[in-house]
Amino acid sequence: MRLRLDGGLYDLRAERVTDSEEVAAFSGAWTSQSMFRRDPLNYDEVWIYRLVSR
């Protein structure tokens, strides 16, 4: 994938996060930002991706 950010263009690869501890850490950070953000741990199947350089 390509990401344009602050005038720069970056080639990235999306990797699915499957580690349960990493998903739990993301869940805590995500839901702490707002009471309106749904907790990903409340769903049977969650797909979270990290972006890494190619």
PDBQT receptor file of N, H, CA, C and O in Angstrom, charges set to zero:
ATOM      1  N   MET A   1       0.835  -1.156   0.000  1.00  0.00    +0.000 N 
ATOM      2  CA  MET A   1       0.000   0.000   0.000  1.00  0.00    +0.000 C 
ATOM      3  C   MET A   1       0.882   1.222   0.000  1.00  0.00    +0.000 C 
ATOM      4  O   MET A   1       2.075   1.140   0.292  1.00  0.00    +0.000 OA
ATOM      5  N   ARG A   2       0.295   2.357  -0.327  1.00  0.00    +0.000 N 
ATOM      6  H   ARG A   2      -0.674   2.423  -0.564  1.00  0.00    +0.000 HD
ATOM      7  CA  ARG A   2       1.030   3.622  -0.299  1.00  0.00    +0.000 C 
ATOM      8  C   ARG A   2       0.297   4.591   0.624  1.00  0.00    +0.000 C 
ATOM      9  O   ARG A   2      -0.931   4.673   0.622  1.00  0.00    +0.000 OA
ATOM     10  N   LEU A   3       1.073   5.310   1.400  1.00  0.00    +0.000 N 
ATOM     11  H   LEU A   3       2.070   5.244   1.402  1.00  0.00    +0.000 HD
ATOM     12  CA  LEU A   3       0.529   6.280   2.349  1.00  0.00    +0.000 C 
ATOM     13  C   LEU A   3       1.130   7.643   2.059  1.00  0.00    +0.000 C 
ATOM     14  O   LEU A   3       2.349   7.796   1.975  1.00  0.00    +0.000 OA
ATOM     15  N   ARG A   4       0.258   8.631   1.909  1.00  0.00    +0.000 N 
ATOM     16  H   ARG A   4      -0.732   8.507   1.977  1.00  0.00    +0.000 HD
ATOM     17  CA  ARG A   4       0.731  10.004   1.764  1.00  0.00    +0.000 C 
ATOM     18  C   ARG A   4       0.528  10.685   3.109  1.00  0.00    +0.000 C 
ATOM     19  O   ARG A   4      -0.580  10.711   3.645  1.00  0.00    +0.000 OA
ATOM     20  N   LEU A   5       1.616  11.237   3.650  1.00  0.00    +0.000 N 
ATOM     21  H   LEU A   5       2.516  11.215   3.215  1.00  0.00    +0.000 HD
ATOM     22  CA  LEU A   5       1.565  11.863   4.967  1.00  0.00    +0.000 C 
ATOM     23  C   LEU A   5       2.502  13.058   4.987  1.00  0.00    +0.000 C 
ATOM     24  O   LEU A   5       3.696  12.926   4.721  1.00  0.00    +0.000 OA
ATOM     25  N   ASP A   6       1.961  14.215   5.301  1.00  0.00    +0.000 N 
ATOM     26  H   ASP A   6       0.990  14.323   5.517  1.00  0.00    +0.000 HD
ATOM     27  CA  ASP A   6       2.762  15.447   5.396  1.00  0.00    +0.000 C 
ATOM     28  C   ASP A   6       3.634  15.667   4.159  1.00  0.00    +0.000 C 
ATOM     29  O   ASP A   6       4.803  16.034   4.277  1.00  0.00    +0.000 OA
ATOM     30  N   GLY A   7       3.069  15.445   2.993  1.00  0.00    +0.000 N 
ATOM     31  H   GLY A   7       2.120  15.147   2.898  1.00  0.00    +0.000 HD
ATOM     32  CA  GLY A   7       3.794  15.691   1.747  1.00  0.00    +0.000 C 
ATOM     33  C   GLY A   7       4.709  14.558   1.317  1.00  0.00    +0.000 C 
ATOM     34  O   GLY A   7       5.263  14.607   0.218  1.00  0.00    +0.000 OA
ATOM     35  N   GLY A   8       4.881  13.548   2.141  1.00  0.00    +0.000 N 
ATOM     36  H   GLY A   8       4.431  13.508   3.033  1.00  0.00    +0.000 HD
ATOM     37  CA  GLY A   8       5.722  12.403   1.782  1.00  0.00    +0.000 C 
ATOM     38  C   GLY A   8       4.870  11.243   1.309  1.00  0.00    +0.000 C 
ATOM     39  O   GLY A   8       3.703  11.133   1.685  1.00  0.00    +0.000 OA
ATOM     40  N   LEU A   9       5.441  10.376   0.488  1.00  0.00    +0.000 N 
ATOM     41  H   LEU A   9       6.389  10.464   0.182  1.00  0.00    +0.000 HD
ATOM     42  CA  LEU A   9       4.755   9.193  -0.005  1.00  0.00    +0.000 C 
ATOM     43  C   LEU A   9       5.553   7.972   0.430  1.00  0.00    +0.000 C 
ATOM     44  O   LEU A   9       6.749   7.875   0.152  1.00  0.00    +0.000 OA
ATOM     45  N   TYR A  10       4.889   7.034   1.116  1.00  0.00    +0.000 N 
ATOM     46  H   TYR A  10       3.918   7.112   1.341  1.00  0.00    +0.000 HD
ATOM     47  CA  TYR A  10       5.573   5.896   1.716  1.00  0.00    +0.000 C 
ATOM     48  C   TYR A  10       4.992   4.588   1.196  1.00  0.00    +0.000 C 
ATOM     49  O   TYR A  10       3.774   4.414   1.153  1.00  0.00    +0.000 OA
ATOM     50  N   ASP A  11       5.870   3.669   0.801  1.00  0.00    +0.000 N 
ATOM     51  H   ASP A  11       6.860   3.810   0.836  1.00  0.00    +0.000 HD
ATOM     52  CA  ASP A  11       5.460   2.316   0.419  1.00  0.00    +0.000 C 
ATOM     53  C   ASP A  11       5.450   1.462   1.677  1.00  0.00    +0.000 C 
ATOM     54  O   ASP A  11       6.470   1.324   2.352  1.00  0.00    +0.000 OA
ATOM     55  N   LEU A  12       4.289   0.888   1.988  1.00  0.00    +0.000 N 
ATOM     56  H   LEU A  12       3.461   1.000   1.440  1.00  0.00    +0.000 HD
ATOM     57  CA  LEU A  12       4.135   0.104   3.208  1.00  0.00    +0.000 C 
ATOM     58  C   LEU A  12       3.493  -1.241   2.912  1.00  0.00    +0.000 C 
ATOM     59  O   LEU A  12       2.920  -1.456   1.844  1.00  0.00    +0.000 OA
ATOM     60  N   ARG A  13       3.600  -2.125   3.868  1.00  0.00    +0.000 N 
ATOM     61  H   ARG A  13       4.066  -1.950   4.736  1.00  0.00    +0.000 HD
ATOM     62  CA  ARG A  13       2.940  -3.432   3.818  1.00  0.00    +0.000 C 
ATOM     63  C   ARG A  13       2.090  -3.544   5.079  1.00  0.00    +0.000 C 
ATOM     64  O   ARG A  13       2.543  -3.191   6.168  1.00  0.00    +0.000 OA
ATOM     65  N   ALA A  14       0.874  -4.029   4.936  1.00  0.00    +0.000 N 
ATOM     66  H   ALA A  14       0.507  -4.315   4.051  1.00  0.00    +0.000 HD
ATOM     67  CA  ALA A  14      -0.005  -4.238   6.085  1.00  0.00    +0.000 C 
ATOM     68  C   ALA A  14       0.152  -5.679   6.553  1.00  0.00    +0.000 C 
ATOM     69  O   ALA A  14      -0.032  -6.615   5.776  1.00  0.00    +0.000 OA
ATOM     70  N   GLU A  15       0.491  -5.850   7.822  1.00  0.00    +0.000 N 
ATOM     71  H   GLU A  15       0.640  -5.089   8.454  1.00  0.00    +0.000 HD
ATOM     72  CA  GLU A  15       0.631  -7.187   8.414  1.00  0.00    +0.000 C 
ATOM     73  C   GLU A  15      -0.459  -7.371   9.463  1.00  0.00    +0.000 C 
ATOM     74  O   GLU A  15      -0.655  -6.509  10.319  1.00  0.00    +0.000 OA
ATOM     75  N   ARG A  16      -1.153  -8.476   9.395  1.00  0.00    +0.000 N 
ATOM     76  H   ARG A  16      -0.993  -9.176   8.699  1.00  0.00    +0.000 HD
ATOM     77  CA  ARG A  16      -2.205  -8.743  10.369  1.00  0.00    +0.000 C 
ATOM     78  C   ARG A  16      -1.577  -9.077  11.727  1.00  0.00    +0.000 C 
ATOM     79  O   ARG A  16      -0.629  -9.859  11.807  1.00  0.00    +0.000 OA
ATOM     80  N   VAL A  17      -2.106  -8.487  12.770  1.00  0.00    +0.000 N 
ATOM     81  H   VAL A  17      -2.876  -7.852  12.705  1.00  0.00    +0.000 HD
ATOM     82  CA  VAL A  17      -1.664  -8.752  14.142  1.00  0.00    +0.000 C 
ATOM     83  C   VAL A  17      -2.495  -9.911  14.670  1.00  0.00    +0.000 C 
ATOM     84  O   VAL A  17      -3.721  -9.822  14.735  1.00  0.00    +0.000 OA
ATOM     85  N   THR A  18      -1.825 -11.008  15.050  1.00  0.00    +0.000 N 
ATOM     86  H   THR A  18      -0.829 -11.080  14.997  1.00  0.00    +0.000 HD
ATOM     87  CA  THR A  18      -2.538 -12.193  15.545  1.00  0.00    +0.000 C 
ATOM     88  C   THR A  18      -2.185 -12.534  16.990  1.00  0.00    +0.000 C 
ATOM     89  O   THR A  18      -2.844 -13.371  17.607  1.00  0.00    +0.000 OA
ATOM     90  N   ASP A  19      -1.160 -11.899  17.530  1.00  0.00    +0.000 N 
ATOM     91  H   ASP A  19      -0.624 -11.219  17.029  1.00  0.00    +0.000 HD
ATOM     92  CA  ASP A  19      -0.741 -12.163  18.902  1.00  0.00    +0.000 C 
ATOM     93  C   ASP A  19      -1.784 -11.613  19.874  1.00  0.00    +0.000 C 
ATOM     94  O   ASP A  19      -2.082 -10.419  19.842  1.00  0.00    +0.000 OA
ATOM     95  N   SER A  20      -2.336 -12.455  20.728  1.00  0.00    +0.000 N 
ATOM     96  H   SER A  20      -2.094 -13.425  20.754  1.00  0.00    +0.000 HD
ATOM     97  CA  SER A  20      -3.424 -12.042  21.622  1.00  0.00    +0.000 C 
ATOM     98  C   SER A  20      -2.985 -10.961  22.605  1.00  0.00    +0.000 C 
ATOM     99  O   SER A  20      -3.794 -10.103  22.959  1.00  0.00    +0.000 OA
ATOM    100  N   GLU A  21      -1.736 -10.974  23.056  1.00  0.00    +0.000 N 
ATOM    101  H   GLU A  21      -1.079 -11.671  22.768  1.00  0.00    +0.000 HD
ATOM    102  CA  GLU A  21      -1.253  -9.938  23.969  1.00  0.00    +0.000 C 
ATOM    103  C   GLU A  21      -1.155  -8.589  23.269  1.00  0.00    +0.000 C 
ATOM    104  O   GLU A  21      -1.454  -7.551  23.860  1.00  0.00    +0.000 OA
ATOM    105  N   GLU A  22      -0.737  -8.609  22.012  1.00  0.00    +0.000 N 
ATOM    106  H   GLU A  22      -0.494  -9.452  21.532  1.00  0.00    +0.000 HD
ATOM    107  CA  GLU A  22      -0.639  -7.363  21.253  1.00  0.00    +0.000 C 
ATOM    108  C   GLU A  22      -2.032  -6.803  20.948  1.00  0.00    +0.000 C 
ATOM    109  O   GLU A  22      -2.238  -5.590  20.990  1.00  0.00    +0.000 OA
ATOM    110  N   VAL A  23      -2.979  -7.683  20.643  1.00  0.00    +0.000 N 
ATOM    111  H   VAL A  23      -2.811  -8.668  20.609  1.00  0.00    +0.000 HD
ATOM    112  CA  VAL A  23      -4.363  -7.252  20.410  1.00  0.00    +0.000 C 
ATOM    113  C   VAL A  23      -4.938  -6.655  21.701  1.00  0.00    +0.000 C 
ATOM    114  O   VAL A  23      -5.635  -5.641  21.654  1.00  0.00    +0.000 OA
ATOM    115  N   ALA A  24      -4.652  -7.273  22.845  1.00  0.00    +0.000 N 
ATOM    116  H   ALA A  24      -4.086  -8.096  22.884  1.00  0.00    +0.000 HD
ATOM    117  CA  ALA A  24      -5.138  -6.763  24.129  1.00  0.00    +0.000 C 
ATOM    118  C   ALA A  24      -4.526  -5.394  24.445  1.00  0.00    +0.000 C 
ATOM    119  O   ALA A  24      -5.214  -4.514  24.962  1.00  0.00    +0.000 OA
ATOM    120  N   ALA A  25      -3.246  -5.213  24.140  1.00  0.00    +0.000 N 
ATOM    121  H   ALA A  25      -2.687  -5.928  23.721  1.00  0.00    +0.000 HD
ATOM    122  CA  ALA A  25      -2.598  -3.925  24.372  1.00  0.00    +0.000 C 
ATOM    123  C   ALA A  25      -3.219  -2.847  23.488  1.00  0.00    +0.000 C 
ATOM    124  O   ALA A  25      -3.454  -1.725  23.935  1.00  0.00    +0.000 OA
ATOM    125  N   PHE A  26      -3.483  -3.198  22.229  1.00  0.00    +0.000 N 
ATOM    126  H   PHE A  26      -3.293  -4.110  21.865  1.00  0.00    +0.000 HD
ATOM    127  CA  PHE A  26      -4.150  -2.261  21.329  1.00  0.00    +0.000 C 
ATOM    128  C   PHE A  26      -5.538  -1.915  21.853  1.00  0.00    +0.000 C 
ATOM    129  O   PHE A  26      -5.943  -0.752  21.838  1.00  0.00    +0.000 OA
ATOM    130  N   SER A  27      -6.260  -2.921  22.312  1.00  0.00    +0.000 N 
ATOM    131  H   SER A  27      -5.931  -3.865  22.325  1.00  0.00    +0.000 HD
ATOM    132  CA  SER A  27      -7.609  -2.724  22.821  1.00  0.00    +0.000 C 
ATOM    133  C   SER A  27      -7.621  -1.712  23.966  1.00  0.00    +0.000 C 
ATOM    134  O   SER A  27      -8.471  -0.822  24.007  1.00  0.00    +0.000 OA
ATOM    135  N   GLY A  28      -6.686  -1.853  24.881  1.00  0.00    +0.000 N 
ATOM    136  H   GLY A  28      -5.996  -2.576  24.847  1.00  0.00    +0.000 HD
ATOM    137  CA  GLY A  28      -6.604  -0.924  26.009  1.00  0.00    +0.000 C 
ATOM    138  C   GLY A  28      -6.319   0.498  25.567  1.00  0.00    +0.000 C 
ATOM    139  O   GLY A  28      -6.936   1.445  26.053  1.00  0.00    +0.000 OA
ATOM    140  N   ALA A  29      -5.376   0.643  24.638  1.00  0.00    +0.000 N 
ATOM    141  H   ALA A  29      -4.875  -0.127  24.244  1.00  0.00    +0.000 HD
ATOM    142  CA  ALA A  29      -5.040   1.978  24.135  1.00  0.00    +0.000 C 
ATOM    143  C   ALA A  29      -6.199   2.579  23.352  1.00  0.00    +0.000 C 
ATOM    144  O   ALA A  29      -6.486   3.769  23.481  1.00  0.00    +0.000 OA
ATOM    145  N   TRP A  30      -6.859   1.771  22.552  1.00  0.00    +0.000 N 
ATOM    146  H   TRP A  30      -6.626   0.804  22.448  1.00  0.00    +0.000 HD
ATOM    147  CA  TRP A  30      -7.955   2.236  21.696  1.00  0.00    +0.000 C 
ATOM    148  C   TRP A  30      -9.151   2.703  22.525  1.00  0.00    +0.000 C 
ATOM    149  O   TRP A  30      -9.683   3.788  22.291  1.00  0.00    +0.000 OA
ATOM    150  N   THR A  31      -9.568   1.896  23.481  1.00  0.00    +0.000 N 
ATOM    151  H   THR A  31      -9.136   1.015  23.671  1.00  0.00    +0.000 HD
ATOM    152  CA  THR A  31     -10.763   2.232  24.256  1.00  0.00    +0.000 C 
ATOM    153  C   THR A  31     -10.502   3.334  25.283  1.00  0.00    +0.000 C 
ATOM    154  O   THR A  31     -11.447   3.974  25.744  1.00  0.00    +0.000 OA
ATOM    155  N   SER A  32      -9.245   3.566  25.651  1.00  0.00    +0.000 N 
ATOM    156  H   SER A  32      -8.478   3.046  25.277  1.00  0.00    +0.000 HD
ATOM    157  CA  SER A  32      -8.946   4.625  26.618  1.00  0.00    +0.000 C 
ATOM    158  C   SER A  32      -9.074   6.015  25.995  1.00  0.00    +0.000 C 
ATOM    159  O   SER A  32      -9.114   7.012  26.716  1.00  0.00    +0.000 OA
ATOM    160  N   GLN A  33      -9.138   6.093  24.665  1.00  0.00    +0.000 N 
ATOM    161  H   GLN A  33      -9.105   5.283  24.079  1.00  0.00    +0.000 HD
ATOM    162  CA  GLN A  33      -9.206   7.383  23.992  1.00  0.00    +0.000 C 
ATOM    163  C   GLN A  33     -10.602   7.994  24.025  1.00  0.00    +0.000 C 
ATOM    164  O   GLN A  33     -10.749   9.213  23.945  1.00  0.00    +0.000 OA
ATOM    165  N   SER A  34     -11.624   7.154  24.143  1.00  0.00    +0.000 N 
ATOM    166  H   SER A  34     -11.505   6.163  24.208  1.00  0.00    +0.000 HD
ATOM    167  CA  SER A  34     -12.998   7.667  24.142  1.00  0.00    +0.000 C 
ATOM    168  C   SER A  34     -13.944   6.572  24.602  1.00  0.00    +0.000 C 
ATOM    169  O   SER A  34     -13.716   5.390  24.343  1.00  0.00    +0.000 OA
ATOM    170  N   MET A  35     -14.993   6.969  25.276  1.00  0.00    +0.000 N 
ATOM    171  H   MET A  35     -15.178   7.929  25.486  1.00  0.00    +0.000 HD
ATOM    172  CA  MET A  35     -15.976   5.979  25.703  1.00  0.00    +0.000 C 
ATOM    173  C   MET A  35     -16.801   5.461  24.526  1.00  0.00    +0.000 C 
ATOM    174  O   MET A  35     -17.545   4.492  24.674  1.00  0.00    +0.000 OA
ATOM    175  N   PHE A  36     -16.678   6.095  23.366  1.00  0.00    +0.000 N 
ATOM    176  H   PHE A  36     -16.073   6.882  23.246  1.00  0.00    +0.000 HD
ATOM    177  CA  PHE A  36     -17.451   5.689  22.199  1.00  0.00    +0.000 C 
ATOM    178  C   PHE A  36     -16.712   4.683  21.316  1.00  0.00    +0.000 C 
ATOM    179  O   PHE A  36     -17.284   4.163  20.358  1.00  0.00    +0.000 OA
ATOM    180  N   ARG A  37     -15.467   4.411  21.627  1.00  0.00    +0.000 N 
ATOM    181  H   ARG A  37     -15.003   4.834  22.405  1.00  0.00    +0.000 HD
ATOM    182  CA  ARG A  37     -14.711   3.433  20.820  1.00  0.00    +0.000 C 
ATOM    183  C   ARG A  37     -15.043   2.038  21.312  1.00  0.00    +0.000 C 
ATOM    184  O   ARG A  37     -14.935   1.742  22.502  1.00  0.00    +0.000 OA
ATOM    185  N   ARG A  38     -15.445   1.192  20.393  1.00  0.00    +0.000 N 
ATOM    186  H   ARG A  38     -15.533   1.433  19.426  1.00  0.00    +0.000 HD
ATOM    187  CA  ARG A  38     -15.824  -0.181  20.745  1.00  0.00    +0.000 C 
ATOM    188  C   ARG A  38     -14.581  -1.018  21.036  1.00  0.00    +0.000 C 
ATOM    189  O   ARG A  38     -13.576  -0.928  20.331  1.00  0.00    +0.000 OA
ATOM    190  N   ASP A  39     -14.664  -1.812  22.060  1.00  0.00    +0.000 N 
ATOM    191  H   ASP A  39     -15.480  -1.885  22.634  1.00  0.00    +0.000 HD
ATOM    192  CA  ASP A  39     -13.551  -2.668  22.467  1.00  0.00    +0.000 C 
ATOM    193  C   ASP A  39     -13.453  -3.851  21.514  1.00  0.00    +0.000 C 
ATOM    194  O   ASP A  39     -14.399  -4.631  21.413  1.00  0.00    +0.000 OA
ATOM    195  N   PRO A  40     -12.326  -4.003  20.811  1.00  0.00    +0.000 N 
ATOM    196  CA  PRO A  40     -12.180  -5.118  19.873  1.00  0.00    +0.000 C 
ATOM    197  C   PRO A  40     -12.231  -6.484  20.550  1.00  0.00    +0.000 C 
ATOM    198  O   PRO A  40     -12.512  -7.486  19.893  1.00  0.00    +0.000 OA
ATOM    199  N   LEU A  41     -11.963  -6.539  21.852  1.00  0.00    +0.000 N 
ATOM    200  H   LEU A  41     -11.735  -5.725  22.386  1.00  0.00    +0.000 HD
ATOM    201  CA  LEU A  41     -11.992  -7.826  22.546  1.00  0.00    +0.000 C 
ATOM    202  C   LEU A  41     -13.411  -8.341  22.755  1.00  0.00    +0.000 C 
ATOM    203  O   LEU A  41     -13.597  -9.490  23.155  1.00  0.00    +0.000 OA
ATOM    204  N   ASN A  42     -14.417  -7.503  22.490  1.00  0.00    +0.000 N 
ATOM    205  H   ASN A  42     -14.266  -6.569  22.165  1.00  0.00    +0.000 HD
ATOM    206  CA  ASN A  42     -15.811  -7.915  22.634  1.00  0.00    +0.000 C 
ATOM    207  C   ASN A  42     -16.349  -8.634  21.398  1.00  0.00    +0.000 C 
ATOM    208  O   ASN A  42     -17.530  -8.976  21.349  1.00  0.00    +0.000 OA
ATOM    209  N   TYR A  43     -15.508  -8.863  20.415  1.00  0.00    +0.000 N 
ATOM    210  H   TYR A  43     -14.548  -8.586  20.455  1.00  0.00    +0.000 HD
ATOM    211  CA  TYR A  43     -15.941  -9.497  19.166  1.00  0.00    +0.000 C 
ATOM    212  C   TYR A  43     -15.251 -10.849  18.995  1.00  0.00    +0.000 C 
ATOM    213  O   TYR A  43     -14.126 -11.050  19.453  1.00  0.00    +0.000 OA
ATOM    214  N   ASP A  44     -15.942 -11.765  18.329  1.00  0.00    +0.000 N 
ATOM    215  H   ASP A  44     -16.856 -11.601  17.957  1.00  0.00    +0.000 HD
ATOM    216  CA  ASP A  44     -15.382 -13.105  18.107  1.00  0.00    +0.000 C 
ATOM    217  C   ASP A  44     -14.160 -13.069  17.194  1.00  0.00    +0.000 C 
ATOM    218  O   ASP A  44     -13.190 -13.796  17.410  1.00  0.00    +0.000 OA
ATOM    219  N   GLU A  45     -14.216 -12.220  16.177  1.00  0.00    +0.000 N 
ATOM    220  H   GLU A  45     -15.004 -11.629  16.001  1.00  0.00    +0.000 HD
ATOM    221  CA  GLU A  45     -13.117 -12.162  15.210  1.00  0.00    +0.000 C 
ATOM    222  C   GLU A  45     -12.708 -10.705  15.022  1.00  0.00    +0.000 C 
ATOM    223  O   GLU A  45     -13.534  -9.853  14.697  1.00  0.00    +0.000 OA
ATOM    224  N   VAL A  46     -11.436 -10.436  15.228  1.00  0.00    +0.000 N 
ATOM    225  H   VAL A  46     -10.765 -11.129  15.492  1.00  0.00    +0.000 HD
ATOM    226  CA  VAL A  46     -10.904  -9.080  15.107  1.00  0.00    +0.000 C 
ATOM    227  C   VAL A  46      -9.709  -9.112  14.167  1.00  0.00    +0.000 C 
ATOM    228  O   VAL A  46      -8.827  -9.962  14.292  1.00  0.00    +0.000 OA
ATOM    229  N   TRP A  47      -9.691  -8.187  13.237  1.00  0.00    +0.000 N 
ATOM    230  H   TRP A  47     -10.407  -7.497  13.135  1.00  0.00    +0.000 HD
ATOM    231  CA  TRP A  47      -8.557  -8.067  12.325  1.00  0.00    +0.000 C 
ATOM    232  C   TRP A  47      -7.932  -6.702  12.543  1.00  0.00    +0.000 C 
ATOM    233  O   TRP A  47      -8.534  -5.676  12.228  1.00  0.00    +0.000 OA
ATOM    234  N   ILE A  48      -6.725  -6.692  13.082  1.00  0.00    +0.000 N 
ATOM    235  H   ILE A  48      -6.235  -7.525  13.339  1.00  0.00    +0.000 HD
ATOM    236  CA  ILE A  48      -5.963  -5.468  13.315  1.00  0.00    +0.000 C 
ATOM    237  C   ILE A  48      -4.669  -5.591  12.512  1.00  0.00    +0.000 C 
ATOM    238  O   ILE A  48      -4.044  -6.651  12.477  1.00  0.00    +0.000 OA
ATOM    239  N   TYR A  49      -4.285  -4.507  11.879  1.00  0.00    +0.000 N 
ATOM    240  H   TYR A  49      -4.793  -3.646  11.908  1.00  0.00    +0.000 HD
ATOM    241  CA  TYR A  49      -3.082  -4.520  11.051  1.00  0.00    +0.000 C 
ATOM    242  C   TYR A  49      -2.080  -3.492  11.545  1.00  0.00    +0.000 C 
ATOM    243  O   TYR A  49      -2.441  -2.433  12.058  1.00  0.00    +0.000 OA
ATOM    244  N   ARG A  50      -0.808  -3.838  11.374  1.00  0.00    +0.000 N 
ATOM    245  H   ARG A  50      -0.515  -4.699  10.957  1.00  0.00    +0.000 HD
ATOM    246  CA  ARG A  50       0.273  -2.878  11.596  1.00  0.00    +0.000 C 
ATOM    247  C   ARG A  50       0.861  -2.571  10.231  1.00  0.00    +0.000 C 
ATOM    248  O   ARG A  50       0.916  -3.438   9.359  1.00  0.00    +0.000 OA
ATOM    249  N   LEU A  51       1.298  -1.333  10.050  1.00  0.00    +0.000 N 
ATOM    250  H   LEU A  51       1.253  -0.629  10.758  1.00  0.00    +0.000 HD
ATOM    251  CA  LEU A  51       1.924  -0.934   8.796  1.00  0.00    +0.000 C 
ATOM    252  C   LEU A  51       3.432  -0.953   8.970  1.00  0.00    +0.000 C 
ATOM    253  O   LEU A  51       3.966  -0.352   9.903  1.00  0.00    +0.000 OA
ATOM    254  N   VAL A  52       4.115  -1.646   8.069  1.00  0.00    +0.000 N 
ATOM    255  H   VAL A  52       3.681  -2.134   7.312  1.00  0.00    +0.000 HD
ATOM    256  CA  VAL A  52       5.571  -1.738   8.119  1.00  0.00    +0.000 C 
ATOM    257  C   VAL A  52       6.148  -1.356   6.759  1.00  0.00    +0.000 C 
ATOM    258  O   VAL A  52       5.479  -1.506   5.736  1.00  0.00    +0.000 OA
ATOM    259  N   SER A  53       7.377  -0.865   6.745  1.00  0.00    +0.000 N 
ATOM    260  H   SER A  53       7.920  -0.743   7.576  1.00  0.00    +0.000 HD
ATOM    261  CA  SER A  53       7.986  -0.467   5.480  1.00  0.00    +0.000 C 
ATOM    262  C   SER A  53       8.285  -1.687   4.624  1.00  0.00    +0.000 C 
ATOM    263  O   SER A  53       8.533  -2.780   5.132  1.00  0.00    +0.000 OA
ATOM    264  N   ARG A  54       8.257  -1.474   3.320  1.00  0.00    +0.000 N 
ATOM    265  H   ARG A  54       8.055  -0.585   2.907  1.00  0.00    +0.000 HD
ATOM    266  CA  ARG A  54       8.581  -2.566   2.390  1.00  0.00    +0.000 C 
ATOM    267  C   ARG A  54      10.031  -2.548   2.041  1.00  0.00    +0.000 C 
ATOM    268  O   ARG A  54      10.492  -3.391   1.271  1.00  0.00    +0.000 OA
TER     269      ARG A  54
